[in-house]
Amino acid sequence: MQSGKKYKFFAKKSDINLRLDRFLASQLSYYSRSFLQKIINNGLVHVNSRIAKASYKVQVEDLIEVEIPPPEPSSIEPEDIPLNIVYEDSHLLVLNKPAGLVVHPGAGVRQGTLVNALMHHCQNLSGVGGKMRPGIVHRLDKNTSGLLVVAKDDRTHVALQEQFSEKTAYREYKAIVWWLPKDEA
């Protein structure tokens, strides 16, 4: 089981009057703001040694301490579903997702997903975001085929997330059209 993480920050002049949740989102960009609000609400964030609220306005030289709990074990059942792996090392894997395969379990689909297959295939999974699950940083729709990059560790997950959010990861899409669109389309 992975252990939690602890962070310490000193607020600067440029941080004055930022809400605490926004300050943390800027410092810990690989965690979602809703996840950060959750840990604040659970009393895991202290400002100057006191439990703080998400709405707290940061002041110069505030000492902000954050405790990220270890990832919760996933409730997703591993399934031995064949994966078409194009590349794999100890940090990430690239796989060719076929059309028809759902990436994440969701409403009405709890089994037979790419995540179920990854839970079976991967031993060490990225815990970024608080849930122990494969570090998928982008997805493809059910009926779309193509390459997916999956992070196996937190550091790789963060690096890939930044590349996708900053649009520095190269992506190329090709579409097959079965009919000609009307002129007014």
BAFI-3210 file (N, C-alpha, C; in Angstrom, 3 decimals, decimal comma, padded with zeros to 6 digits):
// residues 185
n [1|2|3|4|5|6|7|8|9|10|11|12|13|14|15|16|17|18|19|20|21|22|23|24|25|26|27|28|29|30|31|32|33|34|35|36|37|38|39|40|41|42|43|44|45|46|47|48|49|50|51|52|53|54|55|56|57|58|59|60|61|62|63|64|65|66|67|68|69|70|71|72|73|74|75|76|77|78|79|80|81|82|83|84|85|86|87|88|89|90|91|92|93|94|95|96|97|98|99|100|101|102|103|104|105|106|107|108|109|110|111|112|113|114|115|116|117|118|119|120|121|122|123|124|125|126|127|128|129|130|131|132|133|134|135|136|137|138|139|140|141|142|143|144|145|146|147|148|149|150|151|152|153|154|155|156|157|158|159|160|161|162|163|164|165|166|167|168|169|170|171|172|173|174|175|176|177|178|179|180|181|182|183|184|185]
n.u [000,838|000,482|001,984|000,806|001,235|003,080|003,051|004,569|004,104|005,062|003,304|003,465|003,866|002,466|000,433|-001,478|-004,710|-005,774|-008,096|-007,824|-008,229|-007,852|-005,219|-003,893|-004,571|-003,061|-000,501|-000,405|-000,997|-001,560|-003,516|-007,048|-009,225|-011,551|-010,798|-008,824|-010,403|-011,902|-009,955|-009,296|-011,751|-011,833|-010,096|-007,358|-005,633|-003,619|-003,235|-000,792|-000,565|-003,220|-006,389|-007,844|-010,280|-011,657|-012,329|-010,653|-008,638|-005,538|-002,583|000,428|003,385|002,053|002,112|001,471|000,311|-000,071|-001,674|-001,775|-003,805|-003,100|-003,738|-007,032|-007,917|-008,884|-012,218|-012,642|-012,817|-010,169|-009,668|-008,892|-008,325|-007,325|-004,685|-003,550|-000,532|001,667|003,979|005,939|007,285|008,872|007,602|005,471|002,865|001,922|-000,910|-002,947|-006,120|-009,033|-011,910|-015,117|-014,464|-014,928|-013,387|-013,305|-014,972|-018,442|-021,748|-023,873|-021,893|-019,719|-017,894|-015,488|-014,038|-011,384|-009,971|-010,499|-009,011|-006,437|-006,103|-005,707|-003,386|-001,362|000,927|001,952|000,389|-000,497|-001,383|-002,376|-004,763|-006,129|-007,375|-006,604|-005,760|-005,262|-003,124|-004,567|-004,419|-005,675|-008,466|-010,263|-013,248|-015,840|-016,439|-014,212|-011,053|-007,530|-004,300|-003,484|-001,980|-000,687|000,028|002,206|003,247|003,221|004,839|005,251|002,587|001,876|003,634|002,721|000,047|000,449|001,570|-000,606|-002,558|-001,306|-001,175|001,092|001,678|001,944|-000,657|-002,509|-005,264|-007,317|-010,044|-012,606|-014,942|-018,200|-020,087|-020,940|-020,990|-023,805|-024,052|-024,669|-023,666]
n.v [-001,194|002,240|005,086|008,152|011,655|014,592|018,112|021,357|024,830|028,245|031,187|033,759|037,275|037,562|035,791|036,806|037,091|035,056|032,414|029,585|027,017|027,615|028,536|026,158|024,598|025,859|025,292|022,535|021,252|018,815|017,574|017,476|020,311|019,774|017,480|018,597|020,386|018,524|017,303|019,520|020,037|017,741|018,297|018,122|020,072|022,620|025,949|027,929|026,170|025,662|024,178|024,745|026,440|026,011|028,456|030,254|033,165|033,552|034,784|036,808|035,010|032,964|029,724|026,876|023,711|020,534|017,438|014,666|011,962|008,384|006,659|005,397|001,984|000,570|-000,084|-001,362|-004,246|-006,347|-007,636|-010,225|-009,198|-009,147|-006,978|-004,737|-003,969|-001,464|-000,226|-000,490|000,331|000,700|002,975|003,822|002,897|002,314|001,778|000,179|000,976|-000,730|000,013|000,147|-000,602|000,429|002,986|003,870|002,431|002,987|004,403|001,774|000,273|-001,743|-003,705|-005,268|-003,153|-000,933|-000,033|-002,099|-004,125|-003,004|-002,919|-005,578|-006,084|-004,248|-003,805|-001,764|001,214|004,548|006,862|009,400|011,882|010,561|008,050|004,655|003,656|002,836|005,129|006,862|009,517|010,698|010,054|007,902|007,855|005,335|004,150|004,768|004,067|003,789|005,052|005,012|006,579|005,487|006,138|004,679|005,439|008,080|010,354|010,213|010,329|012,958|014,445|013,706|014,582|017,346|017,822|017,198|019,029|021,453|021,305|020,338|017,807|015,792|015,061|013,231|012,939|010,841|010,425|008,283|008,603|007,693|008,589|011,323|014,590|016,864|019,826|022,110|021,489]
n.w [000,000|-000,783|000,797|002,364|001,415|002,336|002,314|002,435|002,378|001,993|001,938|-000,514|-001,418|-003,807|-003,453|-001,792|-000,443|-002,007|-002,239|-000,107|-001,272|-003,981|-003,935|-003,193|-005,407|-007,348|-006,480|-006,269|-008,803|-010,010|-008,601|-008,443|-008,035|-006,625|-005,218|-003,571|-002,093|-000,710|000,983|002,487|003,760|005,280|007,289|006,818|006,061|007,226|008,332|009,530|011,704|012,343|011,707|008,562|006,447|003,131|002,058|003,286|003,217|001,909|003,466|003,488|004,153|005,461|006,806|005,204|005,541|004,191|004,142|002,277|002,008|001,845|-001,265|-001,726|-001,767|-004,865|-005,938|-008,187|-010,077|-011,030|-014,316|-016,563|-019,372|-022,679|-023,692|-026,158|-026,227|-027,099|-026,264|-023,303|-020,141|-016,915|-016,029|-017,657|-019,986|-023,370|-025,185|-027,672|-028,039|-028,785|-030,859|-029,328|-026,767|-023,502|-021,561|-018,739|-015,881|-015,311|-015,033|-015,414|-016,673|-015,351|-015,652|-017,876|-018,924|-020,034|-017,805|-015,955|-017,186|-017,023|-014,265|-013,765|-015,246|-014,379|-011,697|-010,025|-009,531|-010,484|-007,973|-008,102|-007,479|-005,559|-005,711|-006,027|-009,004|-012,482|-014,147|-016,129|-018,278|-020,325|-022,508|-024,725|-026,593|-026,347|-028,889|-030,347|-031,677|-030,913|-029,765|-026,324|-023,543|-020,499|-017,155|-014,774|-012,377|-009,875|-010,460|-013,241|-014,026|-013,237|-014,880|-017,445|-017,292|-017,117|-019,652|-021,325|-020,387|-020,921|-023,576|-024,927|-025,595|-028,387|-030,554|-032,906|-034,993|-036,931|-039,087|-040,254|-042,691|-043,469|-045,238|-047,409|-046,132|-046,068|-048,085|-046,548|-044,080]
ca.u [000,000|001,241|001,786|000,367|002,269|002,953|003,620|004,593|004,268|004,986|002,628|004,231|003,064|001,580|-000,648|-002,380|-006,160|-006,251|-008,746|-006,911|-008,360|-007,233|-003,773|-003,424|-004,704|-001,925|000,725|-000,521|-001,851|-001,909|-004,716|-008,202|-009,651|-012,550|-010,051|-008,188|-011,470|-012,263|-008,981|-009,437|-012,951|-011,531|-009,161|-005,994|-004,843|-003,434|-002,583|-000,174|-000,865|-004,659|-007,211|-008,353|-011,398|-011,337|-012,553|-009,655|-007,853|-004,115|-001,833|001,878|004,135|001,290|002,672|000,366|000,730|-001,065|-001,468|-002,540|-003,910|-002,752|-004,875|-007,960|-007,907|-009,937|-013,291|-012,739|-012,329|-009,256|-010,147|-007,876|-008,758|-006,102|-004,334|-002,633|000,479|002,599|005,224|005,797|008,467|008,477|006,900|004,250|002,616|001,126|-001,667|-003,863|-007,477|-009,940|-013,255|-016,067|-014,013|-015,108|-012,152|-013,564|-016,282|-019,377|-023,150|-024,267|-020,741|-018,796|-016,933|-015,110|-013,480|-009,927|-009,469|-010,511|-007,866|-005,205|-005,999|-005,152|-002,058|-000,380|001,143|002,100|-000,478|-000,459|-002,435|-002,721|-006,199|-006,671|-007,873|-005,620|-006,239|-004,279|-002,976|-005,013|-004,435|-006,589|-009,307|-010,890|-014,634|-016,064|-016,400|-012,999|-009,833|-006,322|-003,304|-003,663|-000,801|-001,087|001,125|002,254|003,663|002,720|005,689|004,924|001,204|001,911|004,301|001,821|-001,100|000,885|001,713|-001,930|-003,261|-000,615|-001,254|002,424|001,729|001,527|-001,752|-002,989|-006,515|-007,785|-011,437|-013,141|-016,294|-018,939|-020,962|-020,562|-021,887|-024,567|-023,349|-024,889|-023,077]
ca.v [000,000|003,475|005,976|009,485|012,648|015,838|019,272|022,621|026,007|029,571|032,085|034,936|038,477|037,342|034,885|037,497|037,049|033,892|031,388|028,488|025,950|028,085|028,534|024,774|024,140|026,395|024,650|021,080|021,239|017,468|017,148|018,278|021,260|019,115|016,613|019,470|020,850|017,387|017,131|020,689|019,783|016,640|018,767|017,701|021,246|023,551|027,230|028,366|025,113|025,576|023,635|025,865|026,218|026,266|029,876|031,079|034,030|033,392|035,992|036,698|034,200|031,863|028,382|026,011|022,311|019,688|015,995|013,914|010,579|007,376|006,346|004,359|000,854|000,653|-001,078|-001,907|-005,625|-006,664|-008,659|-010,659|-008,813|-008,925|-005,607|-004,601|-003,041|-001,015|000,084|-000,525|000,306|000,733|004,225|004,026|002,001|002,842|000,652|000,440|000,680|-001,006|000,593|-000,689|-000,808|001,580|003,222|003,864|001,947|004,063|004,012|000,666|-000,494|-001,954|-004,741|-005,312|-001,871|-000,849|000,074|-003,457|-004,831|-002,424|-003,339|-006,936|-006,070|-003,405|-004,052|-000,457|002,150|005,923|007,201|010,813|012,100|009,941|006,683|003,737|003,174|003,116|006,568|007,313|010,978|011,102|008,904|007,838|007,408|003,892|003,714|005,295|003,279|004,608|004,871|005,643|006,556|005,207|006,310|003,661|006,047|009,445|011,342|010,135|010,806|014,422|014,956|013,524|015,480|018,694|017,890|017,235|020,268|022,567|020,990|020,116|016,414|015,724|014,132|013,285|012,198|010,567|009,977|007,607|009,102|006,699|009,253|012,714|015,513|017,768|021,088|023,083|020,990]
ca.w [000,000|-000,851|001,940|002,011|001,147|003,089|001,634|003,181|001,527|002,590|001,010|-000,935|-001,664|-004,958|-003,048|-000,862|-000,649|-002,757|-001,422|000,185|-002,271|-005,230|-003,696|-003,264|-006,794|-008,108|-006,003|-006,440|-009,992|-010,442|-007,875|-008,834|-007,006|-005,772|-004,305|-002,575|-001,200|000,142|002,065|003,370|004,569|006,200|008,307|006,504|005,676|008,341|008,077|010,784|012,686|012,620|010,624|007,769|005,531|001,724|001,766|003,973|002,330|002,211|003,810|003,315|005,107|006,056|006,639|004,801|005,586|003,534|004,258|001,282|002,502|000,840|-002,135|-001,281|-002,707|-005,863|-005,875|-009,538|-010,126|-012,135|-015,245|-017,522|-020,714|-023,461|-024,046|-027,289|-025,716|-028,123|-025,550|-021,848|-019,283|-015,501|-015,736|-018,436|-021,108|-024,475|-025,722|-028,769|-027,575|-029,898|-030,819|-028,599|-025,388|-022,612|-020,804|-017,292|-015,441|-014,997|-014,926|-016,267|-017,169|-014,230|-016,026|-019,277|-019,351|-020,102|-016,433|-015,390|-017,767|-016,473|-012,865|-013,804|-015,862|-013,677|-010,266|-009,375|-010,227|-010,012|-007,020|-008,227|-007,432|-004,365|-005,920|-006,593|-010,299|-013,524|-014,376|-017,446|-018,266|-021,392|-022,823|-026,040|-026,479|-026,506|-030,287|-030,969|-031,469|-030,955|-028,718|-025,011|-022,682|-019,120|-016,197|-013,724|-011,113|-009,692|-011,138|-014,665|-014,151|-013,157|-016,081|-018,585|-017,109|-017,483|-021,106|-021,945|-020,038|-021,585|-025,001|-025,490|-026,059|-029,786|-030,832|-034,283|-035,123|-038,289|-039,058|-041,433|-042,925|-044,243|-046,198|-047,636|-045,437|-046,919|-048,323|-045,471|-042,834]
c.u [000,875|000,967|001,321|001,546|002,000|003,672|003,584|004,859|004,278|004,367|003,498|003,281|002,043|000,389|-001,709|-003,823|-006,653|-006,990|-007,762|-007,008|-007,740|-005,710|-003,230|-003,522|-003,548|-000,613|000,752|-001,418|-002,252|-003,059|-005,868|-008,589|-010,681|-011,871|-009,407|-009,227|-011,876|-011,257|-008,982|-010,610|-012,756|-010,478|-007,713|-005,106|-004,830|-002,760|-002,096|-000,605|-002,334|-005,385|-007,868|-009,530|-010,956|-011,439|-011,548|-008,857|-006,399|-003,463|-000,332|002,483|003,286|002,056|001,497|000,893|-000,410|-000,688|-002,385|-002,612|-003,475|-003,969|-005,734|-007,872|-009,101|-010,987|-013,494|-012,093|-011,371|-009,854|-009,047|-008,400|-007,483|-005,921|-003,364|-001,600|001,506|003,970|004,946|007,172|007,983|007,662|005,566|004,048|001,750|000,398|-002,605|-005,254|-008,371|-011,262|-014,170|-015,692|-014,166|-013,833|-012,391|-014,898|-017,178|-020,780|-023,469|-023,128|-019,726|-017,693|-016,593|-014,531|-011,960|-009,327|-009,470|-009,301|-006,553|-005,005|-005,415|-003,685|-000,996|-000,282|001,220|001,330|-000,345|-001,641|-002,841|-004,234|-006,875|-007,203|-006,764|-006,215|-005,176|-004,288|-003,332|-005,145|-005,250|-007,424|-009,756|-012,311|-014,751|-015,869|-015,198|-011,826|-008,641|-005,417|-003,670|-002,362|-001,291|000,135|001,050|002,636|003,230|003,527|005,380|003,515|001,171|002,515|003,395|000,608|-000,739|001,012|000,351|-002,654|-002,624|-000,578|000,123|002,615|001,200|000,442|-002,179|-004,228|-006,838|-009,196|-011,790|-014,598|-017,002|-019,890|-020,469|-021,521|-022,617|-023,814|-023,492|-024,262|-021,788]
c.v [001,246|004,313|007,336|010,410|013,876|016,941|020,460|023,747|027,255|030,488|033,306|036,112|038,254|036,433|035,558|037,437|035,963|032,977|030,237|027,379|026,347|028,115|027,116|024,224|024,655|025,722|023,153|020,795|019,846|016,884|018,036|019,210|020,623|018,166|017,455|020,023|019,747|017,225|018,326|020,449|018,654|017,013|018,388|018,840|022,213|024,825|027,734|027,463|025,012|024,997|024,802|025,438|026,571|027,745|030,809|031,874|034,010|034,750|035,736|035,925|033,189|030,567|027,452|024,585|021,434|018,227|015,307|012,471|009,588|007,071|005,244|003,200|000,951|-000,428|-001,729|-003,288|-005,819|-007,767|-008,968|-010,441|-008,538|-007,447|-005,639|-003,541|-002,758|-000,746|-000,010|-000,479|000,424|001,974|004,372|002,894|002,719|001,641|001,113|-000,003|000,412|-000,247|-000,386|-000,933|000,484|001,741|003,070|003,204|003,140|003,508|002,913|-000,194|-000,614|-002,943|-004,629|-004,021|-001,949|-000,771|-001,294|-004,252|-004,318|-002,817|-004,752|-006,912|-005,367|-003,769|-002,736|000,564|003,541|006,187|008,658|010,952|011,367|008,537|005,851|003,158|003,481|004,592|007,025|008,830|011,550|009,873|008,990|007,326|005,920|003,438|004,245|004,375|004,226|004,344|005,650|005,504|006,402|005,325|005,237|004,256|007,509|010,480|011,379|010,658|012,335|015,007|014,840|014,441|016,896|018,833|017,965|018,538|021,484|022,386|020,896|018,664|016,389|014,668|014,316|012,405|011,999|010,016|009,281|008,042|008,127|007,314|010,681|013,616|016,402|019,088|022,070|022,648|021,699]
c.w [000,000|000,387|001,435|001,776|001,998|002,332|002,586|002,200|002,396|001,549|000,736|-001,141|-002,775|-004,627|-002,176|-001,362|-001,610|-001,794|-001,253|-000,865|-003,607|-005,102|-003,844|-004,687|-007,646|-007,718|-006,300|-007,641|-010,463|-009,647|-008,322|-007,685|-006,082|-004,787|-003,208|-001,598|-000,231|001,282|003,012|004,314|005,570|007,238|008,062|006,009|006,849|007,843|009,420|011,944|013,080|011,416|009,899|006,905|004,114|001,383|002,450|002,940|002,784|002,458|003,640|004,479|005,878|005,795|006,380|004,713|005,081|003,739|003,255|001,771|001,428|-000,026|-001,539|-002,270|-003,652|-005,634|-007,242|-009,562|-011,302|-013,011|-016,252|-018,940|-021,515|-023,816|-025,222|-026,909|-026,804|-027,504|-024,058|-021,207|-017,842|-015,141|-016,459|-019,418|-022,128|-025,057|-026,817|-028,327|-028,785|-029,743|-030,095|-027,154|-024,592|-021,785|-019,307|-016,973|-015,091|-014,908|-015,929|-016,798|-016,041|-014,577|-017,504|-019,812|-019,427|-018,700|-015,748|-015,893|-017,191|-015,014|-012,781|-014,255|-015,008|-012,198|-009,496|-010,187|-009,640|-009,085|-007,083|-008,270|-006,295|-004,522|-006,541|-007,869|-011,346|-013,893|-015,765|-017,399|-019,419|-021,735|-024,275|-025,834|-026,799|-027,950|-031,060|-030,662|-031,501|-029,780|-027,463|-024,239|-021,250|-018,221|-015,125|-012,375|-011,082|-010,467|-012,643|-014,917|-014,184|-014,431|-017,308|-018,495|-017,526|-018,990|-021,796|-021,626|-020,708|-023,099|-025,662|-025,924|-027,491|-029,946|-032,281|-034,382|-036,604|-038,173|-040,367|-041,550|-043,861|-045,269|-046,371|-046,882|-046,446|-047,022|-047,173|-044,142|-042,497]
res [m|q|s|g|k|k|y|k|f|f|a|k|k|s|d|i|n|l|r|l|d|r|f|l|a|s|q|l|s|y|y|s|r|s|f|l|q|k|i|i|n|n|g|l|v|h|v|n|s|r|i|a|k|a|s|y|k|v|q|v|e|d|l|i|e|v|e|i|p|p|p|e|p|s|s|i|e|p|e|d|i|p|l|n|i|v|y|e|d|s|h|l|l|v|l|n|k|p|a|g|l|v|v|h|p|g|a|g|v|r|q|g|t|l|v|n|a|l|m|h|h|c|q|n|l|s|g|v|g|g|k|m|r|p|g|i|v|h|r|l|d|k|n|t|s|g|l|l|v|v|a|k|d|d|r|t|h|v|a|l|q|e|q|f|s|e|k|t|a|y|r|e|y|k|a|i|v|w|w|l|p|k|d|e|a]
***
